């Protein structure tokens, strides 16, 4: 029997993510770049289905494999997980799935191939158990589901879990000037129309489009669009841009917030962008050049670096637990733990403390996270505002993007990532 090349790629990606703690997006970019759309979608769907349902899949395995699952060879363990994802989650043709994955494993280990075949066919005969616990059913770590339920209520925890398993759309904004805006809109909309793909032009934020097809699928010119989530665009409309001339973007790469601010101010703003990692700094530099941003990139630790001047405006798009982005980055749930959130919160506090030192009197600091935990959001910003005598300014956005005096984009209501924003004035 011929081995499915797509499934072999799935195995390689999943083994790196599940066994070696690699990130999903770079691996998908690397393995999918020269494949057809059909093959890309097959691989993406299976990879995401496996990672997003890993807790449920492992509980299914425990019901059909009585020995210590962790002692199986990594490639056998990963193959079994992928096979169950394809069989149970995606509900593809049972015997094609069983035969394909058995053959893949058998090529490396005949005995393991027989084991995989026996487990899969046993699942087909007996069916999978129904799990009563919501956290198993939705593959949300138990500690996180309990935390969400405790802090926001059961309904929020359940909606968050369902949102995690929904398909995220692509949001992108067009890059244009007033004189060519309609021409570029026409080019974008015609490109999607020719392919018969859904495209929605949003009234807010301006220049934003929504689709379930990436712009590269319709061959849009790269210089006329920038892929950026709805939440990341809207948070940049939460403050008044008047009198902003000098900006420090403290944790900048890949630079989406700086690029958008520069675009809104017609590139008439000077930006210092700091980034701790050289590789991400390189991407940031390339983006600044590509979109003609008047900016300088410095590779440094923003918790310690102190510029020689003060700024009208500081952006801290803080490193965070990333729980608001798990719909696109499900591997986050494989690594995040309560104690890690505490560690991240300390880094966020040091960034805020250092940023405030370089903020002009009456200057604005915009603190952003893509997470939902109070210790990284409200509790931290209130603590900092009280300690340094800062004022928290209510965001000037539609009501559905506000949470008391903060910016808050609710992912399952907006069909986007979750984002928290706090505007602090010195």
N, C-alpha and C positions, 0 to 999 in steps of 0.2 A: 504493500500500500504506500502511495506517495505521501510524503509529509507535507502538511500545510505550512508554507513559509510564513504566512501571517501569524499563525499560532506560535511558531518558533520565535518570532519577534516579540509577541506578547510575553512569552516565557522569559526572554532576556530582560525586558523592561521590568516585569514584576519581580524577578529575582533581585535586580538592583534596588528596587524600591522597598520590597518587603524584607529582604535579608541583609542589605548593605546600607540602608537608610539614605538612598539617593533621592533626589527630587524628581518629580514626574515630568514637569514641563520640558526641561532640557533634553531628557531622554526621548520624549515624543518628537521634539524638533529634529533630533539627530536621526532617528530611525524612520521617520515618515516623510522626510523631505523629497525623496525621489519616487514616491509611490502614487498610484492613482487615488482619486477621491474615494472610490469604493473601498479600496484596501485600507486607506487611512481611517475611514469611519469604522470599519470592522475592528481594527486594532484599538482605536480610542475607546469604543463602546465597551469592549471586553475588559480592557485594562481598568477603566473607571468603575465598571460594575464590580470587579473583583476587589479593588481597594476600598470602595465605598461600602461594601457588604462584608468586609473581612471578619468582623466579630460574629455575625450570623453564620457565615461559611464555616468558621472554625468550630462553632457549636454543632453544626450539622455533622462535621467530620467526627467529633467526639462521640456521636451517636452510632457511628458505623465503623470506627477504628478504635479498638479498646486499648491498644498499646500507647506508649508515650510518643505523641505526634511530633514533639520537638526533636526526637532522635532520628527521624527520617532524613535522608540526604536533602539538602536545600532545594535542589532542582525537582526532586520528587514531591516535596511538600508544596512547592509553588505550582507545579503542574496540576496537582490535585485541587488546589484552591481555584486555579483558573478554570479547570474542567467543571467544577461545581458552579462557578459563576455563570459559565456559558449554558450549562444544563438547567439550573434552577432559576437563576435571576433573569437571564435573557431568553430562556425556554427555546433554544434552538433544537434542531432535529436530534433526538436522543442518541440514536445509534451512530450517527456521523460524529457527534461529539465524543462518545465513548471510544470509538475506533481510532479517531485522530489523536487524542491525548494518550491512549494506550500505546500507539505506535511511536509517538515522540519519546515517551519514557523508555519503552522497550529497546530503542536503538542504543541507549546508554546502559540500561540495566534490565535484563529480561525478567528477573524476579520482581523488580519494582513495577514493571509494566503489567505483570499479572495481578499484583496487588491493586493498582489503580483501576484496572478493568473490573476486578471483583467488587471494589467499593462502589464504583459508579453504577454497576448493574444492580447491586443490592439496593442502592438509593432509588433506582427506577422501579424495582419490584415493590419496595415497602413504602416509598414516598417519604418526604421530609417532615419532621415534627413541627407542630405549631408552637411558637414560643409566646408565652403570655407577657413576659417582661418587654416593655416598650424599647428599652435600651438595646436589647438583643435584636428585636425585630427590625429596628432602624440602624443597627450597628453604630450606635453612639456610645463611647466609653461610659461605663456606669457612673464614675465620679462626675463626669460632665453633665449627664442627664439629671442627676440628683442636684447638682449646683444650679442648673437652669430652672429646675422645678422649685427649688428653695428660694431663689432670688427673684424670679419673674412669674412663677406659677406654672401649673401643669400644662395649660393651653399653649403658653409660649414654648415650653420645652417640646411639646408635640409638633407644633407648627415649624419650629426650628429643625426638627428631625426630618419632617417631610420636605422642607425647603432643601435640605442637604442632598436629598435624592432626586430633586427636580433638575431638568436640563437648563443650564445657564445660557442666556442669549449672549450675543456679542454686542457691545456698545462701541461706537466710534464717533469721533467728531471730525468734521471737515475742516481743512486749513485753507482759509480764503481771506480776501479783503472785500470790502463793501462793493467794489467795482466788479469783482468777478464771482461774487457769491452765488448768484442765480445760475451762472454758467456751470459752476462746479456741482451745484445741487442737481442740475439736469444730467450731467455726466454720471454722477453716482446713481441717481434714480433709474436712469435708462439702462445702466449696466445690470442692476438687479432685475429690472423688468424683462430684459432679454432672456435671462436665465429662468424666469418664472419664480424667483425667490421672494419670500416675504421681506419687506423693508418698511419700517415705521419712522417717519420724521417727527421728532419730539419738539414740542413748543418750549419745553424747559428741561434741561438747560439748552440754550441756543446752540446751533451747529451740531446737535447730537442726533444720531440715528441708532436704531435697534434692529437686529436681525438674528436669525439662527444660522446664518451663513457668514463666514469671515470674508472681509473685503478681497482677500487674495483669491477666493473662489470665483469671483466675477472679474478678476484681473484689473482691479482699480490701480491707478498710478499711486505709488507709495508716497509721493510728495503731497498728495491732496487729502490724506486722512491720517489719523492717529488713533489706534485702538486704546480705549480708556473706559473703564466701567462708569455706569451712570452715577454711582455713589461718589467716585473720585472727581467727576466733573462738577456735580452739584455742590460739593463742599467748598469748591473754589469760588462759589457765588454767595458764600455765607457772610462776607465782610465787605466793607466799603473799600474800593481800590484807590480812592482819591488820595493824593499826597504820598503814594508809594513810589519811591525812587530807588532806594537801596535795599536789597533783600539778601538774607542769608537763609539758604535752604540747607538745614543741618544734616539731614540723612537723606540725601537727594535721589540716588540712583533708583530706577532708570531715568528719573527726571520728569515724570508726568505732571506733577503739580507746578514745577517751575516753568515747564513748557506752556502749560495752560495759562498761567499768570502772565507770562511774557506775551502770549498771543492776545489775551484780553487787553493788555496795555500797549498793543501794537509794537512790541519789542523796544519800548522806551523805558526800560527799567534795567538796572545793573544787578546781576545776581552772582553771589558767591555760593558755590555749591560744594559741600563737603561730603565725602564718602570714604568709608573705612577700607573697602576692598578694591584692589587695583583693577580686577576684571570688570566689576560693576562701574568703576570710575571711567574705564575706557568706553563703555556703552554710553554713559552719561555725556562724555565729551563728544562722541559721534552724534548724539541727538541734538546737542547744543549747536553744533556746526550745521547739521542738516536743516534745522528749523530757524537758523539765524538768530539765536538767543545771545544777547550781550552778557555773557557769563564767563566765569572762571571756575574750573574744577580743581579742588585740592584734595589729595588723598591723605586723610588724617582721621583721628578719633575725635568726633565732635563733642564728646563728654569732657575733653581736655583742651582742645584747640580754642584759642581766644583771638579773634581778629583784632586788628589795630584800630578799627573804627566801630561806631555804633550804627544800628540799622533801624529803618522805619518799620520794617516788616520782617518777621522771622517765621519760617515754616519748620515745624518738627513733625514730619511724617514718621512717627516713631516705630522702631522695631517692636513688635508685639506678638501676642500668642497667635494672631492670625485666624482666630475662630470665625471671623466674619467672611473669610474667603474659602472655607473648606469645600464649598460646592465645586470650586475649580481646582483646589489643592487639597484633596482628601487625605494625602499622606501626612498632613499636619496632625491629624488625630492619632496617628501611629506613634508620635513622639511627645506630644504635649501632655504634661502632668501638672498637678496643682503647685508643686514646689518650683517648677520651671516658670510658672506665671509669676510667682513671687520674685524670682531672680530677674525676670524681664522688667518687672515694675521698678526695681531699683535702678536699672539702666535708664529707664524713662525719666525717673526723678533726677538723675544726674544730668541728662540732656536738658531738661527744663531749667535746672539751676544754672547751668552754663550759658544757656541761651539768654536768660534774663539779664545776665551781666552785660551782654552786647546790645540790648534793646534800648533805643532812645526813650526819653521821657515822652509819654503819650503814644509811644510806638505800640504796634500790635504783634502779638505772638499767636500764631495759629497752631494748635496742638491737635494732631490727627492720629487715630489708630483704626485698624480694620478688625476690631474685636469688640466683644460685648461685656467683658468682665469689669465690674465696678472698680476693682483695685488697679486697673490700668486706665480707667476713664474718669468717672465722676469723683470718686474718692481721692484719686491722685491730684486732679486739677484743683479741687477745693482746698486740699492740704497746701498746695503750692501757692494758690492765690492768697490764702490766709497768712502764710509765712512771709511772703514778699509784698504784701499790701497791693495786690493786683486786682483789677476789676474784671469780672466775667461779663462779656458783652453778649447779649442775645443775638443769634444769627438772623440775618435778613433774608430768609428763604420762606417758601410756602410752608404752611402749618404742618403738613405731613412729614416734613423733614426737621421738625423741632421736637425736643424732649426737654421740657421745662426751659432752662436757659442754654441748652446745648444744641448743637447740630447732631441729629441722629437719623441715619438712613436705615430703615428697617428692611432687611433683605427680602423677607418673604412677602412684605407688602409692596415693595418697589420692584420685585423680580430682579434683584441685583445683589452685590455684596453688601454686608453691613459695614457702616462707617460711623465713627464717633468723631466729633469735632468740638473743640473748646476755643473760644476767642478770648484771649487775655490782654488787657491793656495796662501798661505801666503807669 
